[in-house]
Amino acid sequence: MLRQLLNIRTALALIAVAIVSGTIFYSNLLAKKIESEEREKLSQWVEANKFIATANENADLTLASQIQQQNADIPIIQTNEQDSIIDSRNLDSLEIRNSKGYLQKKLKEFKSDHLPILLVLNKEPFVADKYYYGDSVLLKQVKYYPLVQLLIIALFIFITLYAISTRNKSTQNQVWAGMAKETAHQLGTPISSLEGWVEMLKENDVNQSISTEMEKDVNRLKLISDRFGKIGSTPKLEESNITEQVEKMVSYIKRRAPDKVNFTIDAPKEAPVVAKISGPLFDWVIENLLKNALDAMEGKGLIAVKIRERPGTIVIDVSDSGKGISKQNISKVFKPGFTTKKRGWGLGLSLSKRIIDQYHKGQLFVKSSEVGKGTTFRIILNA
């Protein structure tokens, strides 16, 4: 699925580059052609002005007048040899009247755009007026067209990739839910059978300690099956004491941890920390984080859980003094299948993040980690 998405992205990128490159090339050719035609048109306009200004009374001014009237879109500023402004044409008359430096600003802009057209008034001594000019509206549109098209293509690619990503996430969610429910379904039959055998052991007065321990393991299997069964369904969130939930899971993991691993819980004592959670799913998250912390240590160290209330939120930090996570792996720890352990499927943290983010509308992330010193995972819940 990931390779297919990458192939689609690459194909879309190549198509976009080809379209934009072709458009830019053609637009540049068209812009240069229009620019050349506009300069020729303006040169004729200047000559027509000169002809009208120097013609005698009997001269035919029809053609020159037509040429003069045709230029209604190219902005022009006329100056003398010292660049003092004499006249302007096709510029915003309101701006000229209301803005003192408008013409000077436009003159500077036109100087950077094009070389001026000279109108020689006298050869000896040399006297000439300069006509500075800018781009017409049409030329500006042609020049900016590739940028507009690039934005449209970028928007199209973004929407396409977003749609593909959303579809893939939806498919993944369905796969997750299907796998979880099928697992719960498959566990149901042997668990029911084991419950029956435990009851028989009790009735036949078999060693009480054996039947008690077996019952605990069966109840544990029922809890795991219940957790899997809740994946994909909208869980029922109920107000719960977060400190009690965490203490219960720490106590469970502590009984199964080596003696040299110490556990601490730092939580507010004055009042219970309450949030709406799905008890079985939240316990699963805490259990996964504690087990990961335990796996990160070589049989000794410290696992510390810190619970704090903030305005509108509850923050839970699970820290360990284990081997830590390398920087290149921090972004991968929540991806399905990623694991640095010899055993396991790499689904624990991925499921945990899904439970917190999607079902509890909270956050689960790596707050900090340093190789050789340990890691802190942070959960943020709505209070």
SVG drawing of the C-alpha trace seen along z (x, -y; Angstrom):
<svg xmlns="http://www.w3.org/2000/svg" viewBox="-21 -75 46 109">
<polyline fill="none" stroke="black" stroke-width="0.4" points="0.0,0.0 2.8,-2.4 4.8,-1.6 1.6,-2.1 1.1,-5.5 4.7,-6.5 4.3,-5.5 1.2,-7.6 2.9,-10.6 5.9,-10.2 3.7,-9.9 1.7,-13.0 4.8,-14.9 6.3,-14.1 3.1,-15.0 3.0,-18.3 6.6,-19.1 6.0,-18.3 2.9,-20.4 4.4,-23.4 7.7,-23.2 5.8,-23.1 3.5,-26.0 6.4,-28.1 8.4,-27.5 5.4,-28.4 4.3,-31.3 7.8,-32.8 7.8,-32.5 4.4,-34.2 5.4,-36.9 8.5,-37.8 6.5,-38.0 3.9,-40.2 6.7,-42.3 8.3,-42.8 5.0,-43.8 4.3,-46.2 7.6,-47.9 7.1,-48.2 3.6,-49.6 4.9,-52.1 7.7,-53.2 5.1,-53.8 3.1,-55.8 6.1,-58.0 6.8,-58.6 3.1,-59.5 3.3,-62.0 6.4,-63.5 4.7,-63.7 1.6,-65.5 3.8,-67.9 6.0,-68.9 3.5,-68.6 2.6,-71.7 -1.0,-72.9 -1.6,-71.0 -0.3,-67.6 -2.6,-64.6 -2.8,-63.6 -5.4,-60.8 -3.0,-57.8 -0.9,-59.4 -4.1,-60.2 -5.3,-56.6 -1.9,-55.3 -2.0,-57.7 -5.5,-56.7 -4.8,-53.0 -2.5,-52.9 -5.0,-52.7 -3.3,-49.9 0.5,-50.4 1.3,-52.7 3.8,-55.4 5.8,-58.2 7.5,-60.8 10.7,-62.5 13.4,-64.8 17.1,-63.9 17.4,-64.5 14.5,-62.1 12.3,-64.9 8.7,-63.9 6.9,-65.7 3.7,-63.7 2.1,-60.3 -0.5,-58.1 -2.7,-55.1 -1.9,-55.4 -4.4,-55.7 -5.4,-59.4 -6.8,-59.2 -3.4,-57.9 -1.6,-60.6 -3.7,-63.3 -3.8,-61.8 -0.4,-60.2 2.6,-62.5 5.2,-60.0 3.1,-57.8 4.7,-58.8 8.2,-58.6 7.5,-55.1 6.1,-54.1 9.0,-55.6 11.5,-53.6 9.4,-50.5 9.3,-51.1 13.1,-51.7 13.7,-48.2 11.2,-46.7 12.3,-48.1 14.8,-50.3 13.2,-53.7 12.3,-54.8 14.1,-57.9 12.4,-60.7 15.2,-62.9 14.1,-66.5 17.4,-68.1 20.6,-66.6 23.0,-69.5 22.9,-70.2 21.4,-66.8 18.0,-67.0 15.7,-64.0 12.7,-63.0 12.5,-59.5 9.4,-57.3 9.5,-54.8 6.8,-52.2 5.4,-49.2 3.7,-46.0 0.1,-46.0 -2.6,-44.0 -2.4,-41.2 1.4,-40.9 1.1,-40.7 -1.5,-38.0 0.7,-35.9 3.7,-36.3 1.8,-35.3 -0.2,-32.5 2.4,-29.7 2.3,-30.7 -1.4,-30.5 -1.4,-27.2 1.3,-25.9 -0.9,-26.8 -3.9,-25.1 -1.8,-21.9 -0.4,-22.0 -3.9,-22.3 -5.0,-19.4 -2.1,-17.2 -2.8,-18.0 -6.5,-17.2 -5.7,-13.9 -3.1,-12.8 -5.3,-13.8 -8.1,-11.7 -5.8,-8.7 -4.4,-9.1 -7.9,-9.3 -9.0,-6.2 -5.9,-4.3 -6.5,-5.3 -10.1,-4.2 -9.0,-0.8 -6.4,-0.4 -9.0,-1.2 -11.3,1.5 -8.4,4.0 -7.5,3.1 -11.1,3.5 -11.6,6.7 -8.4,8.3 -9.3,7.3 -12.9,8.6 -11.8,11.8 -9.2,12.3 -11.8,11.7 -14.1,14.2 -11.4,16.8 -10.5,16.5 -14.1,16.8 -14.5,20.6 -11.3,21.8 -11.9,19.3 -15.4,20.7 -14.0,24.2 -11.3,23.2 -13.9,21.6 -15.7,25.0 -12.6,26.9 -11.8,24.5 -15.3,25.0 -14.8,28.8 -11.5,28.5 -13.2,26.5 -16.1,29.0 -13.7,32.0 -11.7,30.4 -8.5,30.4 -5.6,28.3 -7.2,25.0 -4.1,22.9 -4.0,24.5 -7.6,23.7 -7.3,20.2 -4.3,19.4 -5.9,21.0 -9.0,18.8 -6.8,15.7 -5.3,16.6 -8.7,17.3 -10.0,14.0 -6.9,12.4 -7.7,14.0 -11.3,12.8 -10.0,9.2 -7.8,9.4 -10.7,10.7 -12.9,7.9 -10.2,5.3 -9.9,6.7 -13.7,6.8 -13.9,3.1 -11.5,2.1 -13.5,0.6 -16.6,-0.1 -17.4,-3.4 -16.4,-2.7 -18.5,-3.9 -16.6,-6.6 -17.3,-6.8 -15.9,-9.1 -13.1,-7.3 -10.4,-7.9 -7.2,-8.0 -4.9,-7.5 -6.7,-4.3 -6.6,-3.0 -2.9,-3.6 -2.2,-2.2 -4.1,1.0 -2.0,1.6 1.3,0.7 0.5,3.2 -0.3,5.9 3.0,5.3 5.0,5.0 4.1,8.5 5.6,9.8 8.7,7.6 12.2,8.5 12.9,7.5 15.5,4.9 13.0,2.9 11.4,0.2 8.1,-1.5 6.9,-5.0 3.6,-6.9 3.5,-10.6 -0.1,-11.8 -2.2,-14.6 -3.3,-13.5 -5.8,-16.3 -8.5,-15.2 -9.1,-12.4 -8.0,-13.0 -11.1,-12.3 -11.5,-11.9 -13.9,-10.1 -12.3,-7.0 -13.0,-3.4 -11.6,-1.5 -10.5,1.7 -8.9,-0.2 -7.2,-2.8 -5.8,0.0 -4.5,1.6 -2.6,-1.6 -1.0,-1.9 -0.1,1.8 1.6,1.5 3.6,-1.5 4.7,0.2 5.6,3.4 7.7,1.4 9.4,-0.4 10.1,3.0 11.5,4.4 13.8,1.3 15.6,2.2 18.0,5.1 16.2,6.4 16.9,3.4 16.1,-0.3 13.2,-2.7 9.8,-3.1 8.1,-6.3 4.5,-7.4 3.6,-11.0 0.0,-12.3 -0.8,-16.0 -3.9,-18.1 -3.8,-21.2 -6.6,-23.5 -8.9,-21.3 -6.4,-18.5 -4.8,-15.6 -1.1,-14.8 0.3,-11.3 4.1,-10.7 5.4,-7.2 9.2,-7.2 11.9,-4.6 15.6,-4.5 16.1,-2.0 18.2,-2.0 16.2,-4.9 15.2,-5.4 17.5,-6.6 16.5,-9.9 15.9,-8.1 13.5,-5.7 11.4,-8.1 9.2,-8.9 8.7,-5.2 7.7,-3.8 3.9,-4.2 4.0,-2.7 2.4,0.8 5.0,3.5 7.9,1.5 9.8,3.1 13.4,3.4 12.6,6.5 13.3,10.0 9.8,11.1 6.5,9.3 4.6,7.9 5.2,4.2 1.5,3.5 1.3,2.4 2.3,-1.2 0.4,-1.6 -2.8,-0.3 -2.2,-2.5 -1.9,-5.6 -5.0,-4.7 -6.9,-4.1 -5.9,-7.5 -6.1,-9.6 -9.2,-8.2 -11.3,-6.8 -10.4,-9.3 -9.7,-12.4 -6.4,-12.8 -2.7,-12.6 0.1,-10.0 3.6,-10.8 7.3,-10.5 7.9,-13.4 11.7,-12.8 14.2,-10.0 18.0,-9.7 20.0,-6.7 21.4,-5.0 19.3,-7.1 15.7,-6.3 12.4,-7.4 9.3,-9.3 5.9,-8.7 3.2,-11.3 -0.6,-10.9 -2.8,-14.0 -6.5,-13.5 -9.4,-15.9 -10.3,-16.5"/>
</svg>
